[in-house]
């Protein structure tokens, strides 16, 4: 802005100077200059290339030209004042910086038979004789052009272009005449004739110069020129019009949409996928964990630890106590041994660890992996399947694996593009992919990163093994030399070259003693025997080294842990926002896990609360059996030892009485319940109070999970309230019941979906015998006492009993109605079958037997209804009393 104001002030100063020097005389237009004039005429000149031609809004050359504008305009004024042709006088100078030129208003005395062309040539000749006009860089020679039209001094955002649009205000100008008119200003690359336009719109022609400078001169010189009866207007036109490109792309979707898909796919595979693989590898190798770097660890030891005033005791037990703690849990020993054996072998299958929730599966895996110090990638299915949208699930998976960058917002955009493509072309572009495909794409990149981690770790291991071998050989060589020096048999020939003389120097030996290695004499057989022993030892060393490297190679494999591998544990119908099911997501993970072990890229450990989820993994590995590892609740002895060890580490007295031991046994061996008990006892509660608190809290949780807060909440479960009450009531008095006794009785009546749903929700545990369901137990050991306390709640029991009886009443009344309807039909049939002949044939006897059976069922159902209604009346009295 400052430079623009400076140009304006310079121009006004020059105009004032020119007006002061000008002599006021009668003026005459340029058109009458061809006559014999006696007065002064006026005209306009356009001088090009004084400033840089601005080609766009952000052209940096414009600022450079504006900075030099005062000097350029001053020099131009001096040069123009030196012109004497036809008494040339400058009246005003008006810069047209956007077009890189200057408009000069001048006065002159026309010569005899003077024409605009002769005047322009005379001025140009005198300028060439005295030297060129000033230019902003001097690369172009500035020329003067006589303005034949009307100068248009505008500051619109219309920038110079080699293409000009010539608009005709009047009849069209012939193409040849238009060419002759515009050719003097530069070489014309193309000229198009006017095209038909709507009524009321001026016709126009388009021409393109080879250089923008020619178009600038033509536009400023000829704009507003009247040719015959037509006035021409010239304006710049952009070489590439945005709307033209947009219209072409919109009119050719069958070409553009596949091209866009190809470009985006190429961009993803060539740029983003390598970055994502690098980021996943960085997460696995802890490149971005500043606590792993030696500089931070040094600062932590020497500075930060001394500044920390935290004197609170650590909650973690010492290492030897932790080992004792793990040994006290006897049920984990076999599972840990199986996992360690799997991790030390070549990955040929998937390790499937199953056990009830809270049995310590995750804790055990962390303990085993911490001992191996291997790279581990953890994918939590619970976090993924809780997502409410595809974008959220993709983002969660990317966060867990380190997959970055990820553009989740593109999913909705791709869907919109597919919808638009279907409307335009009738087919999808393929930009949007299903949720399974997106997860598979992420996992493929993660698999490539796992392979890179394995290769990197194996190379480091090989380098370390070779270095250790070289160090061992160097140490053996040093020891051998020391032994020779001690025995006096070591000799260094380099000393003879310094101090020896004569034959001693040439031989390189002295008077040292000969040992078995230096003697020349010896038996050939002895040499052959020694060589064979040496070869055998070398072969054994090579084999040992190869074995060590193979073991190290297996140890370099990363470990992939897939937690909470269960779709039914999250409730609902299993449908996600996009229409995909949770089963589809788990199937993708299962297939990916199978591909990892097939290609031997990693050890894969899958953790699930339900053994039935192994079916998905078995389908992904049809030819290989799974390495199934079960983890159960601890027995009473292990549970008591576990609690005592934990409390001893915390400094709590562990001398339990007989009653306290019985209370502890009520919790069973579930790790989560035992940890809760330990926490409560450490905070000052008694064992009895802690156990009662755990049971009371479990009662509230069970009441909500099994029966729901209200009717609508209960409808969302795969079982009914009466079915849950039946199981709770029976298991409150028995620790184990027959599976089929409950299944065939009311209210299940052969439908096992409700029992399977309860098992997935961990309300019950179904035991098997030879592969078939056999028994039903509480889902947790503590549920045995939770069920008992829930049943002893008189009001809750009365409420559930009434609802249970109502269901039975409805079922009995339905049976009564069916019996009555069938008896009515039998009565009609008996009337039709009357007669002595049919009586002799025995037809009526069958009807009578069926009637007796229906009457017996009808009587039993009536009595049952009466009994249930009587019980309901009594239960309602209990509810009213609130006891």
Buried (B, 14 or more C-beta within 10 A) or exposed (E): EEBBEBBEEBBEBBBEBBEEEBEEBEEBEBEEBBEEBEEBBBBBBBBBBBBBBBBEEEBEBBEBBBEBBBEBBBBBBEBBBEBEBBEBBBBBBBBBBBBBBBBBBBBBBBBEEBEBEBBBBBBBEBBEEEEBBBBBEEEBEBBBBBBBBEBBEEEEEBBBBBBBBBBBEBEEBEBEEBEEBBBBBBEBEEBEEBEEEEEEEEBBBBBBBEEBBBBBBBBBBBBBBBBEEBBBBBBBBEEEEEEEEEEEBEEEBEEBBBEBBEEBEEEEEEEBBEEBBBBBBBBBBEBEEEEEEEEEEEEEEEEEEEEEEEEEEEEEBEEEBBEBBBEBBEBBEEBBEBBEEBBEEEBEBBBBBBBBBBBBBBEBBEBBBEEBEBBBBBBBBEBBBEBEBBBBBBBBBBEBBBBBEBEBEBBEEBBEBBEEBEEBEEEBBBBBBEBBEBBBBBBBBBBBBBBBBBEBBBEEBBEEBEEEEEEEEEEEEEEEEEEBEEEEBBBEEEEBEEEBEEEEBEEBBEEEEEBEEEEEEEEEEEEEEEEEEEEEEEEEEEEEBEEBBEEBBBBBBBBBBBBBBBBBBBEEEBEBEBEBBBEBBBBBBBBBBBBBBBEBBBBBBBBBBBEBBBEBBBEBBEEBEBBBBBBBBBBBEBBBBBBBBBBBBBEBEEEBEEEBEEBBBBBBBBBBBBBBBBEBBBEEBEBBEBBBBBBEEBBEEBBEBBBBEEEEEBEEBBBBBBBBBBBBBBBBEEEBBBBBEBBEEBBBEEEBEBBBBBBBBBBBBBEEEEEEBBBBBBBBBBBBBBBBBBBEEBBBBBBBBBBBBBBBBEBBBEBBEBBEEBBEEBEEEBEEBEEEEEEEEEBBEEBEEBBEEBEEBBEEBBEBBEBBEEBBEEBEEBBEEEE
